[in-house]
């Protein structure tokens, strides 16, 4: 299997954590995608993921899976013993709900801040920026961080 990613970015890190937790590191080849150089906008990469985002998991048969939750779900079920995405319907529903809250209230908000209120990936990639929207998103991200901190403070993990 190959994982196309950009080291240091949050979504690829989520997949790297899942790979480590499942003990699959020795089964995965990591392929760095030069995001600042625009490699995610090439026809070759867009054939793997039309949204141009990382990470992308490429299976040995050529199948590509994008989106962190889909990749994590696949990896978690490889051994038939899901430990990350829930075993029961209730566990799966709660995990899915919390993943979505983390994405919308934290990850998306901070990503919008990064791409709009900072230099982001550079002027060749960041073709449109709205600083006010970015600043507003930072406030939403901070609120999301406080919410998740509150929820996790009552958890044993």
C-alpha positions in Angstrom: 0.0 0.0 0.0 1.0 3.6 -0.6 0.0 6.7 1.3 0.3 10.0 -0.6 0.8 12.7 2.0 2.5 15.9 3.0 4.4 15.4 6.3 3.4 17.8 9.0 -0.1 18.5 7.7 -3.0 17.5 10.0 -5.0 15.2 7.8 -2.1 13.0 6.7 -1.0 12.9 10.3 -4.4 11.4 11.2 -3.8 8.6 8.8 -0.2 8.1 10.0 -1.5 7.7 13.6 -4.1 5.1 12.4 -1.3 3.2 10.6 0.9 3.2 13.7 -2.0 2.2 16.0 -2.8 -0.7 13.8 0.8 -1.8 13.5 0.8 -1.4 9.7 3.9 0.9 9.2 6.0 -1.9 7.6 3.2 -2.5 5.1 2.9 1.1 3.9 5.1 3.2 1.5 4.8 6.9 2.2 4.9 9.1 -1.0 5.4 12.8 -0.3 3.3 15.1 -2.5 4.9 18.5 -3.0 1.9 20.7 -2.1 3.8 24.0 -2.2 5.1 23.1 -5.7 1.6 22.3 -6.9 2.0 18.5 -7.3 -1.5 17.9 -6.0 -2.9 19.8 -9.1 -1.2 17.6 -11.7 -3.3 15.3 -13.9 -1.4 12.3 -12.4 -2.4 13.2 -8.9 -5.9 14.3 -9.8 -6.5 10.9 -11.3 -5.8 9.5 -7.8 -8.0 12.1 -6.0 -10.0 14.6 -8.1 -10.3 16.9 -5.1 -6.5 17.3 -5.1 -6.2 16.7 -1.4 -3.9 14.5 0.7 -3.9 11.9 2.1 -4.7 9.2 -0.5 -4.3 5.5 0.2 -3.4 3.5 -2.9 -4.0 -0.3 -2.6 -1.8 -2.8 -4.3 -4.5 -3.4 -6.9 -4.5 0.3 -7.8 -7.7 1.3 -5.9 -7.4 4.7 -4.4 -9.2 5.8 -1.2 -9.2 9.4 -0.1 -10.7 11.1 3.0 -9.2 10.4 6.4 -12.3 8.7 7.8 -12.6 6.4 4.8 -8.9 5.5 4.9 -9.0 4.9 8.7 -12.1 2.7 8.4 -10.4 0.6 5.7 -7.2 0.2 7.7 -9.1 -0.5 10.9 -10.9 -3.4 9.3 -7.9 -5.1 7.6 -7.4 -7.5 10.4 -11.1 -8.0 11.2 -10.6 -6.4 14.7 -11.7 -2.8 14.5 -10.2 -0.9 17.4 -10.3 2.7 16.1 -13.7 3.0 14.4 -16.0 1.1 16.8 -17.3 -2.4 17.0 -21.0 -1.8 17.7 -23.5 0.5 15.9 -23.5 2.8 18.9 -19.7 3.0 19.1 -19.4 3.6 15.4 -22.1 6.3 15.5 -20.5 8.2 18.4 -17.0 8.0 16.8 -18.3 9.2 13.5 -20.2 12.0 15.2 -17.1 13.1 17.1 -14.8 12.8 14.0 -17.2 15.1 12.1 -17.3 17.6 15.0 -13.5 17.7 15.1 -13.3 18.2 11.3 -15.9 21.0 11.1 -15.3 22.8 14.4 -11.5 22.5 14.5 -9.8 21.1 11.4 -11.8 23.0 8.7 -11.8 26.2 10.7 -8.1 26.2 11.3 -7.5 25.1 7.6 -9.5 28.1 6.5 -7.5 30.4 8.8 -4.2 28.9 7.4 -5.3 29.3 3.7 -6.9 32.8 4.1 -5.2 34.7 6.9 -1.6 33.5 6.5 0.6 33.1 3.5 -0.7 29.5 3.4 1.0 27.5 0.7 2.3 30.6 -1.1 0.9 32.9 -3.7 1.2 30.4 -6.6 -1.2 28.1 -4.8 -3.3 30.5 -2.7 -5.0 32.2 -5.7 -7.8 33.8 -3.6 -7.6 34.8 0.1 -10.2 36.5 2.3 -8.4 37.6 5.5 -11.6 38.5 7.3 -13.1 35.0 6.7 -9.8 33.5 7.9 -9.8 35.5 11.1 -13.4 34.6 11.8 -12.6 30.9 11.2 -9.8 31.1 13.7 -12.3 32.2 16.4 -14.5 29.2 15.4 -11.5 26.9 15.6 -10.6 28.1 19.0 -14.1 27.5 20.2 -14.0 24.0 18.7 -10.7 23.4 20.5 -12.3 24.4 23.8 -15.3 22.1 23.1 -13.1 19.1 22.3 -10.9 19.8 25.3 -13.9 19.7 27.5 -15.2 16.5 26.0 -11.8 14.8 26.2 -11.1 15.9 29.7 -13.7 13.3 30.9 -12.2 10.5 28.9 -9.6 8.0 30.0 -7.6 8.5 26.7 
